[in-house]
């Protein structure tokens, strides 16, 4: 059977309610997701788990997720899923946790956290908020991470509160230039950048056409239309466990439904899409991959 595209479903376990940045334990939703993964055993997923100082301050240990849910992580790995490193650098200001923007502070914390991640056998990384710099890319490269999947190729919209800029990045995988991590070039880092797929997706609240990340918890018609627009031969999707649940984190494009999420996976499989981890996809991509054409 011909495989039309490879699909990489990724979960960012942020451990925060992104409406107010309050702490939640997103892994409490894992049992519901596990039921789906058992039933649809052809689906393979990548889990980006938080490992940083903020986790230590909120949950008592930087590696909280890796110790609290060790049995679940062992199950995921035994079934062919992937565990990867997710990093957020927070600072406390006016009694509120916000994104840290001091590169030196971020880099020092990142080095310690990423080194710990390597001790857990992690080889993939995704930076929280899609934040990167040449310095932070150098750190994860030198620590031996195989791939990074932080890039969000789209314009820097005026309403985006996160400190990041991937506006010059294309959709295809590439080895980041030493002079600008956002683009391919030589000399380059050894690590492979695999951007999260973005396409034009219209939301009822949009005032302008926006490029959005593809979320597997989208309503089914939105998801299938989005996947059809992807120009690479693989799709990198990203979601958060909390987005599958019915909650106050409402967005008009999201289903907030485990049932719809499972149906989305079934429909993608019926369209001959193959589910892979981002790590296995990275292993299949040759170094110095040529990027695809820039989106309009």
C-alpha positions as CSV (number, residue, x, y, z in Angstrom):
1,X,0.0,0.0,0.0
2,X,1.4,3.4,-1.0
3,X,2.1,5.8,1.9
4,X,1.1,9.3,0.9
5,X,2.6,11.1,3.9
6,X,4.2,10.4,7.2
7,X,2.5,11.9,10.2
8,X,4.3,12.7,13.5
9,X,2.0,13.4,16.4
10,X,3.7,15.2,19.2
11,X,2.5,16.1,22.7
12,X,4.0,19.1,24.5
13,X,3.5,18.3,28.2
14,X,3.7,22.0,29.4
15,X,2.2,21.4,32.9
16,X,0.6,24.9,32.7
17,X,-2.8,26.3,31.8
18,X,-1.8,28.6,29.0
19,X,-4.7,31.0,29.7
20,X,-3.2,32.1,33.0
21,X,0.1,30.2,33.3
22,X,-1.2,28.4,36.5
23,X,0.3,25.0,37.2
24,X,-1.6,21.8,36.2
25,X,-0.5,18.2,35.8
26,X,-1.2,17.5,32.2
27,X,0.0,13.9,32.5
28,X,-3.2,13.1,34.4
29,X,-4.9,12.9,31.0
30,X,-2.4,10.2,29.9
31,X,-4.7,7.3,30.9
32,X,-7.3,8.4,28.4
33,X,-4.7,8.9,25.6
34,X,-3.2,5.5,26.5
35,X,-6.6,3.8,25.8
36,X,-6.5,5.3,22.3
37,X,-2.9,4.3,21.7
38,X,-3.7,0.7,22.8
39,X,-6.7,0.5,20.4
40,X,-4.9,2.2,17.5
41,X,-1.5,0.5,18.0
42,X,-0.3,1.6,14.6
43,X,-0.1,5.2,15.9
44,X,3.3,6.2,17.2
45,X,3.8,9.5,19.1
46,X,6.5,11.7,20.5
47,X,6.2,13.1,24.0
48,X,8.1,16.3,24.8
49,X,8.4,16.3,28.6
50,X,9.3,19.3,30.7
51,X,12.6,19.2,32.5
52,X,13.7,22.6,33.9
53,X,14.0,24.8,37.0
54,X,10.3,25.9,36.9
55,X,9.2,22.3,37.3
56,X,11.4,22.0,40.4
57,X,9.9,25.1,42.0
58,X,6.3,24.1,41.2
59,X,6.4,20.3,41.5
60,X,9.3,19.7,43.8
61,X,11.8,18.2,41.3
62,X,13.1,19.3,37.9
63,X,12.7,15.7,36.7
64,X,9.2,15.3,38.3
65,X,7.6,13.8,35.1
66,X,10.4,11.3,34.7
67,X,10.1,9.9,38.2
68,X,6.4,10.4,38.9
69,X,5.3,8.7,35.7
70,X,8.2,6.3,35.1
71,X,6.0,3.3,34.5
72,X,3.9,5.2,31.9
73,X,7.1,6.4,30.1
74,X,8.5,2.8,30.1
75,X,5.2,1.6,28.5
76,X,5.4,4.3,25.8
77,X,8.9,3.4,24.9
78,X,8.1,-0.4,24.9
79,X,5.3,0.3,22.4
80,X,7.5,2.3,20.0
81,X,6.7,5.8,21.1
82,X,9.3,8.4,21.8
83,X,10.2,10.5,24.9
84,X,11.9,13.8,24.2
85,X,13.1,16.9,26.1
86,X,10.9,20.0,26.5
87,X,12.4,23.1,28.1
88,X,10.8,26.3,29.4
89,X,12.8,29.0,31.2
90,X,10.5,31.0,33.5
91,X,11.1,34.0,35.8
92,X,8.9,35.3,38.6
93,X,7.9,38.9,38.3
94,X,5.1,40.7,40.2
95,X,4.1,37.3,41.6
96,X,3.6,35.9,38.1
97,X,5.6,33.4,36.2
98,X,6.6,34.7,32.7
99,X,9.0,33.8,29.9
100,X,12.6,34.5,30.8
101,X,14.3,36.5,28.0
102,X,17.8,36.8,29.5
103,X,19.9,34.7,27.1
104,X,22.7,34.1,29.6
105,X,20.3,32.9,32.3
106,X,18.4,30.8,29.8
107,X,21.6,29.2,28.4
108,X,22.9,28.3,31.9
109,X,19.6,26.6,32.8
110,X,19.3,25.0,29.4
111,X,22.7,23.4,29.7
112,X,21.9,21.8,33.1
113,X,18.5,20.7,32.0
114,X,19.6,19.3,28.6
115,X,22.5,17.5,30.2
116,X,20.0,15.8,32.6
117,X,17.8,15.0,29.6
118,X,20.7,13.2,28.0
119,X,21.1,11.1,31.1
120,X,17.5,9.9,30.6
121,X,18.4,8.9,27.1
122,X,16.6,11.8,25.3
123,X,17.8,12.7,21.8
124,X,15.1,15.1,20.7
125,X,14.4,18.6,22.0
126,X,11.6,21.2,21.7
127,X,12.1,24.6,23.3
128,X,9.1,26.1,25.1
129,X,7.4,29.0,23.2
130,X,9.5,28.1,20.2
131,X,12.3,30.2,21.7
132,X,15.9,29.7,20.4
133,X,19.0,31.7,19.8
134,X,22.3,30.7,18.2
135,X,23.7,30.2,21.7
136,X,20.9,27.8,22.8
137,X,21.1,25.9,19.5
138,X,24.8,25.4,20.1
139,X,24.1,24.0,23.5
140,X,21.8,21.2,22.5
141,X,24.0,20.5,19.5
142,X,27.1,20.1,21.6
143,X,25.3,17.9,24.1
144,X,24.6,15.5,21.3
145,X,20.9,15.9,20.7
146,X,20.0,14.4,17.3
147,X,17.2,16.7,16.3
148,X,15.4,19.9,17.4
149,X,11.7,20.5,16.6
150,X,11.1,24.1,17.9
151,X,10.8,26.0,14.7
152,X,7.4,27.4,13.8
153,X,7.7,28.7,10.3
154,X,5.4,31.7,10.0
155,X,5.5,35.5,10.2
156,X,6.0,37.2,13.6
157,X,2.5,38.4,14.3
158,X,2.0,41.5,16.3
159,X,-0.3,39.8,18.9
160,X,2.2,36.9,19.6
161,X,3.2,37.3,23.2
162,X,6.1,34.8,23.0
163,X,9.6,36.0,22.3
164,X,10.6,34.1,19.1
165,X,11.1,34.8,15.4
166,X,11.0,32.0,12.8
167,X,9.7,34.3,10.0
168,X,12.7,33.4,7.7
169,X,12.4,29.6,8.3
170,X,11.1,27.3,5.6
171,X,9.0,24.2,6.0
172,X,11.6,21.5,5.3
173,X,14.1,19.9,7.7
174,X,17.6,21.5,7.6
175,X,20.9,21.7,9.5
176,X,21.0,25.1,11.1
177,X,23.6,27.6,10.0
178,X,26.2,28.5,12.7
179,X,25.5,32.2,11.9
180,X,21.6,31.9,12.0
181,X,19.9,28.9,13.5
182,X,16.7,29.7,11.6
183,X,18.0,28.8,8.2
184,X,20.2,26.2,6.4
185,X,23.8,27.1,5.6
186,X,27.4,26.1,5.9
187,X,29.2,25.8,8.3
188,X,26.3,24.2,10.1
189,X,25.4,22.5,13.3
190,X,25.2,18.7,13.4
191,X,21.7,18.7,14.9
192,X,18.8,18.5,12.5
193,X,16.0,21.1,12.8
194,X,12.6,19.6,11.9
195,X,10.0,22.5,12.0
196,X,6.5,22.0,13.2
197,X,4.3,22.1,10.1
198,X,2.3,25.3,9.5
199,X,-0.3,26.1,6.9
200,X,-2.9,28.7,6.3
201,X,-5.9,27.9,8.6
202,X,-8.8,30.2,8.9
203,X,-10.4,30.7,12.3
204,X,-13.7,32.6,12.8
205,X,-11.9,35.1,15.0
206,X,-9.1,35.9,12.5
207,X,-8.7,39.4,11.1
208,X,-5.9,38.3,8.8
209,X,-4.9,35.1,7.1
210,X,-2.7,33.2,9.6
211,X,-0.2,30.3,9.3
212,X,-1.0,28.0,12.2
213,X,0.5,24.8,13.6
214,X,-1.5,21.7,12.8
215,X,-3.1,20.3,15.9
216,X,-4.4,16.7,15.9
217,X,-7.2,17.7,18.2
218,X,-8.6,20.0,15.6
219,X,-12.2,19.4,14.5
220,X,-12.0,16.7,11.8
221,X,-12.8,18.8,8.8
222,X,-10.2,21.4,9.8
223,X,-7.6,18.8,10.4
224,X,-8.0,17.0,7.1
225,X,-8.0,20.2,5.1
226,X,-4.9,21.4,6.9
227,X,-2.9,18.2,6.2
228,X,-3.8,18.3,2.5
229,X,-2.1,21.7,2.3
230,X,1.3,20.5,3.6
231,X,3.9,20.5,0.9
232,X,6.5,18.3,2.6
233,X,6.2,14.5,2.5
234,X,5.7,14.5,6.3
235,X,3.6,16.4,8.8
236,X,4.7,17.4,12.2
237,X,1.7,18.0,14.4
238,X,1.7,19.4,18.0
239,X,-0.9,19.4,20.7
240,X,-1.1,19.4,24.5
241,X,-2.8,16.7,26.6
242,X,-5.1,19.3,28.1
243,X,-6.3,20.3,24.7
244,X,-7.9,16.9,24.2
245,X,-10.1,17.3,27.2
246,X,-13.3,19.4,27.7
247,X,-12.1,22.5,29.5
248,X,-12.3,26.2,29.6
249,X,-9.3,26.4,27.3
250,X,-11.7,26.9,24.4
251,X,-10.6,27.6,20.8
252,X,-13.0,27.5,17.9
253,X,-10.8,25.2,15.8
254,X,-10.2,22.6,18.6
255,X,-12.6,19.7,19.3
256,X,-11.6,19.3,23.0
257,X,-12.6,15.7,22.6
258,X,-10.7,12.4,23.0
259,X,-13.4,10.9,20.8
260,X,-12.7,13.3,17.9
261,X,-8.9,12.9,18.4
262,X,-9.3,9.1,18.0
263,X,-11.5,9.6,14.9
264,X,-8.9,12.0,13.4
265,X,-6.3,9.3,13.8
266,X,-8.5,6.7,12.1
267,X,-9.3,9.0,9.2
268,X,-5.6,9.8,8.6
269,X,-4.8,6.1,8.6
270,X,-7.6,5.4,6.1
271,X,-5.9,8.0,3.9
272,X,-2.7,5.9,3.9
273,X,-0.8,8.2,6.2
274,X,1.9,6.4,8.2
275,X,2.4,7.4,11.8
276,X,6.0,7.8,12.9
277,X,8.0,9.4,15.8
278,X,9.9,12.5,15.1
279,X,13.1,10.7,16.1
280,X,12.6,7.9,13.5
281,X,11.8,10.6,10.9
282,X,15.0,12.4,11.8
283,X,16.9,9.2,11.3
284,X,15.5,8.8,7.7
285,X,16.5,12.3,6.6
286,X,19.9,12.7,5.1
287,X,22.1,15.6,6.4
288,X,22.0,18.8,4.4
289,X,18.4,18.2,3.2
290,X,17.3,20.8,0.7
291,X,14.5,22.9,2.0
292,X,11.2,23.2,0.1
293,X,9.9,26.4,-1.4
294,X,8.8,29.2,0.9
295,X,5.1,29.5,1.5
296,X,3.3,32.6,0.2
